[in-house]
Amino acid sequence: MNSQKAVTSRRAMAIARRVYDEINIALWALAVVLAFYVVVFIAPKLPELRARAEALRAEAINAQDEWYCQRWHMGPGTPMHSQCVLDLVQYRQSIENRLADENGF
C-alpha cells in the first residue's frame, strides 16, 4: 500500500510540474505578445497623445485665467485684461517652478 501512495504521489508531482510549466510558458508568451502590442500599437501614438494632453491642459489653464480675470472685473475688452492674463501666467509659472524645485525635477 505504501508503494502505491509513492507512485500516486510521484504521478501527482509530475502532473503538477507539467501544469506549472505550461502556465509558466503561457504567461511568458502573454508577456511577449503584450510587449509586442505596446511597441507596435501604443508607442508610436505616445507623442500624439502627449501633444493632445498638453493642448487640453493649456486650454484648461487659459479658461481658468479668463475666469479669474472676469471675476476680478478685468474680462476681455477691458483695459487691464492683457495684464491680468500675463500676471496669472507669471504667477502660475512661479508656482510650477517652486514645486519642481521642491520635488527635485
ChimeraX attribute file (.defattr): number of C-alpha atoms within 10 A of each C-alpha:
attribute: neighborCount
match mode: 1-to-1
recipient: residues
	/A:1	5
	/A:2	7
	/A:3	8
	/A:4	9
	/A:5	10
	/A:6	11
	/A:7	11
	/A:8	12
	/A:9	12
	/A:10	12
	/A:11	12
	/A:12	12
	/A:13	12
	/A:14	12
	/A:15	12
	/A:16	12
	/A:17	12
	/A:18	12
	/A:19	12
	/A:20	12
	/A:21	12
	/A:22	12
	/A:23	12
	/A:24	12
	/A:25	12
	/A:26	12
	/A:27	12
	/A:28	12
	/A:29	12
	/A:30	12
	/A:31	12
	/A:32	12
	/A:33	12
	/A:34	12
	/A:35	12
	/A:36	12
	/A:37	12
	/A:38	12
	/A:39	12
	/A:40	11
	/A:41	10
	/A:42	12
	/A:43	12
	/A:44	11
	/A:45	11
	/A:46	11
	/A:47	10
	/A:48	11
	/A:49	13
	/A:50	11
	/A:51	11
	/A:52	12
	/A:53	12
	/A:54	12
	/A:55	12
	/A:56	12
	/A:57	12
	/A:58	12
	/A:59	12
	/A:60	12
	/A:61	15
	/A:62	15
	/A:63	12
	/A:64	14
	/A:65	20
	/A:66	19
	/A:67	14
	/A:68	16
	/A:69	21
	/A:70	15
	/A:71	10
	/A:72	11
	/A:73	12
	/A:74	19
	/A:75	19
	/A:76	13
	/A:77	8
	/A:78	11
	/A:79	10
	/A:80	13
	/A:81	18
	/A:82	15
	/A:83	12
	/A:84	19
	/A:85	20
	/A:86	12
	/A:87	13
	/A:88	19
	/A:89	14
	/A:90	12
	/A:91	12
	/A:92	14
	/A:93	12
	/A:94	12
	/A:95	11
	/A:96	12
	/A:97	13
	/A:98	12
	/A:99	12
	/A:100	11
	/A:101	10
	/A:102	9
	/A:103	8
	/A:104	7
	/A:105	7
